[in-house]
Amino acid sequence: MQKDFVKPLVVSDWSDSQKSIPSPPGFALHTGPRGGLKSTSTRSAAPRSEADQQKQTALRTKKAWDIAYSGAKSLPMNLLMMYMTGNSLQIFSIFFTVMMFWNPVKALMSIDSVFKPIARSGTVSLFLPKLTFVALQLANVLVALYKCQQMGLLPTTESDWLAFTEGHMPAATSFGHFGL
């Protein structure tokens, strides 16, 4: 039993209407050594112009700032959820508060991997975007700390520290006597 294989399409088989369709930008179509179609990138063959390099730098800078502002995008949702969960100690509000702490801390621990695609080019200064990213993630942590304080989980009053204070010694004592 012989299997029928599909014959590869070669450029000479194309009709005139298919030949008039231009190739996508950056690619050229030619036949390979075995007669099949092969696409090659023309971008590697042609050197980039100064205008293209400036556009790429501007695009990478914009992407760096978009990443830096990603912490600010979650701040309004965290504030809304903080209001909606209330200040009582329930499982939902505790899970939400832990999530409010964990997500910014996780983002701060992976700051290098977040900016890695942009840092590869080496043409964009990432100091200010990284500083902004850290500041906005710390703002999310401060919102979580405020939520903990509102729930009464942070020791901020004097009565929270009574176990660590010495008892008050009275200056004088008096004893009464009742006569019958």
Buried (B, 14 or more C-beta within 10 A) or exposed (E): EEEEEEEEEEEEEEEEEEEEEEEEEEEEEEBEEEEEEEEEEEEEEEEEEEEEEEEBEEEBBEBBBEBBEBBBEBBEEBBEBBEEBEEEEEEEBBEBBEEBBEBBBEBBEEBEEBBEEBBEEEEBEBEEBBEBBBEBBBBBBEBBBBBBEBBEEEEEEEEEEEEEEEEEEEEEEEEEEEEE
